[in-house]
């Protein structure tokens, strides 16, 4: 079938969509696959949860980082 892709291809598209916008044909193939497959939507949800966790960690880390020490070289750089 023209629009049918494997789970391996679907997961690759999910991962690629994090780095670049998918062309229309790839988005349609992925959307169709996600409607007929049970594990792949779960993978997509897991990826979203991981991204949310990383974003929260980054925010937490940015809030708790101590300020950088002053430049003690004395040469004005």
N, C-alpha and C positions, 0 to 999 in steps of 0.2 A: 504494500500500500504506500502511496506517495507521502502521506503525512505521518505514517506510523514510525516511531522511533523506539529504540530499546531503552531499558532503564539506565544502562550505562551512558547512552547518549543524553538522556534526560538529566541525569546528575551532572554531566559535563556542562550542559546548558545552564543549569541552575548555578553552578560555580562561576561560569563565564559571565552570567548576568550581574555578578557582583562587581566585575571589573569594567564592563562595557555594556551599552545598551544593545539588546538583541535586535536583529532585523525582524521585520514583520513575519517572515516565513518561519524563522526559528521560534518566535514567540507563539505562533499558532500551533506549531508542532508540539511544543512543550505543553501548552495549555490543553491540547487534545490528549496528550499522554497522561497528564495529571488527572483528567476526568475518568480515565479507564484503569488506572493503576492505584493500588492501595499503598505500597511502600514509598513511592516517590513523593507524594504530598507530605508524608511523615518526614521524609528527609528535608524537604523544603521548610517545614515548620521548625525542625531541629536547627537548621542553619539560621533561621530568623532569631530563635532563642539564643543561640551562641553569639550572634551579632549584638543583640540587646545586652547580654552579659558583658561582652567586651566594652561596649559603649559605657555601661554603668561603671565598670572597673576603671576605664580611662577618666571618667568624670570624678570618681572617688579619688583616684591617684592624683589628679590635678589639684584637687582641693586639699590634699594632705601633704603634698610635697613641701619641704621647707624651702624658704627663699634661698637663692644662690648666694654663696659667700661673696663679700666684696672683693674686688681685684686688689691683691696685696703686692703686686709687682712694683708699684711705685714709679713706673715709667710712663704712665698716662694712657696705656693701651687698653 
